[in-house]
Amino acid sequence: MIENEFDTFVELKVQCLVSLLIEHENLVFEDALQFLYESKLYNALLDESTKIWHLSNEKLFEMLLNEKQTNELTYPDFV
């Protein structure tokens, strides 16, 4: 994938995840952004080789909440 396209996908995923954190976890924008940036999921999302950028926003959000509870990033079987 062209780097510019990948960066665009990541930006869109970040926007959606931050919105979901604000809506479902009642975080303010800055806290939601910090929560995401400090997560293992965010680091994996930046790594194109993980291929998690192609997952739905809902699945990524589920993975993020699971990471919050377990402190482990668990990938779906189909990745």
N, C-alpha and C positions, 0 to 999 in steps of 0.2 A: 504494500500500500504506500502511496505517496505520503511523505511525512506531513505535509500540509493537511491532507485529508484526515490522517490519524489525529492530528492536533484538534481538528474541528470536532471529530467524534468525541474526544475526551472532554472538550469544553462543554459540549451539549450534555454529556453524562453528568459532569460536575454540576452544571446548572440545575438539572433535574434532581439530583441527589440532595443538593442543598435545599431546594424547595420542599422535597419530601421530609427532610429533617425539620424544617421550620414548621411544616403542617402537622406532622405526626408526633414529633418529639418536643414541640413547643419551644424550640430554640430561636434565639434572635439570629439574624443573618451572620454576624461575626462569629458567634459561637458555633453555628452550623458549619461554617466554612472551616474553622479551626478543627472541629471534630473530624470532618472529612479528611482534611490535609494531614492529620496525625494518624490516620488509619492505615492499616496494612492493605486494605482494599484500594485506597488511592494510589499507593505505590505500585500495586499490581496493575492497576488501570493504566498507569503511565508506561508500563512495559508492554509493548505491542505483542511480544511473543506469548504472553499469557492468554491472549485472545478473549479476555473477559469483556472487552469493549463491545463485543457483539451481543452480549446478554441484554435482556430487557432492563429498563430502569427499575422496575419492580423487583426483579431478581437481584439486581445489584444492591438495592435498598435492603432486601431481606438478608443478603450476605453481610452487609454493614451492621445491621442490628444483631445478627448472630455473632459477629466479631466482637461487638460491644459486650455481649453477655459472656462469651467464652474466652476472649482475648486471643482467639485463633481465627485465621481466615480459612474458611472451608469452601473449597471449590465444588461446584456441582459435578456429578459424574460425567456429564456430557461435554465438558470443556476439554 
